[in-house]
Amino acid sequence: MDFENRFYPTDEMYKEYVYKVLCRDMVVCCIVAAAVAGATMIVCMKYEPVLATIEGVCMVVMLIILFLAPKDTLKRMRAVNMQTDSGTYPECVVNFSDTVKMTEGKYNIEITYGQICRIFRLKSCGVLMYAKEKGILYGGDNFVEKGGEEFETFILEKCTNVKHIENR
């Protein structure tokens, strides 16, 4: 049984992918670190004003990273796409047969199902992660012949490393 998924990527898809998948761990770490720095700053303010100032600076740096890193990642993804395909998002075709083959403009990749370590279901698309920071997007409802529910059953059977599809 083969599946083919055809779609045109949108800014919304890339934005959701960056914020909910690629930068999620960093965002959580920055929030925790900023909260700890803020609490430490408050506790140290009376007795150790220099340490409180350092903690305050650390908190500000964490908050700057929290807001700028995902935006920078998204900007870089768009810049790469502009260089390769004249500023337009080309049609993306993902074939699921013996392997997963993705073609988007001039960019091609082929991976085995064993390489897929996580699968995410986002509002605008799905993501097959085959490395910590590398994934293949597919349009959730853009399968050529069969539907999304059949695909989810198929992909979970093929991907032995994945137990379930995570909603984000």
Steps between C-alpha positions, in 0.01 A plus 500: 500500500651835391402852599572826323460839663502818287476849645634853478675598823379818665654748742253370760636143463861611538417727793315223682786256428762741638309604813345164594769254391845646428520763775265352758770358731697823485190706583423281803862521622503880459175536694630283786840675507338847493263402783789367712707811428205724590434314826869504592516871421212574737648286779850652466390861456529605865821324604695456173411785260785416260383138470142623456615725214680210332187283535291782353731526200483121455120516509494774234739300278280189533189701408675650196604151387145377562352757265771534234627144439178355350456809281860474380456128423188575296676785319791270409262231371329756277836637378615151396172447315533836324850408375402160367166574336482867404304606808200274450403187685500221241267202517618241748447133412552234765484135387459224755589160353801285599668824611386859560592727207446873519545743211457873545626704208871421459524327839467120518538264792439130553491332840401158630217447745753381758657848505174664612519556875191717568180601325311819579147605404474878481196711407621576148716195419675190627872453563719190473813564706802298388758686713487740794464805277404351163152416389281446197173690489191353339156651447257332736208468256686516169534132417439417136293182536460385859404694813686620805375228738623224268834681477539523878444126535743435213775727635480360854533145363802596286682711762614247758670771713177699543229395745245776435440828318543802727255791483654844534 
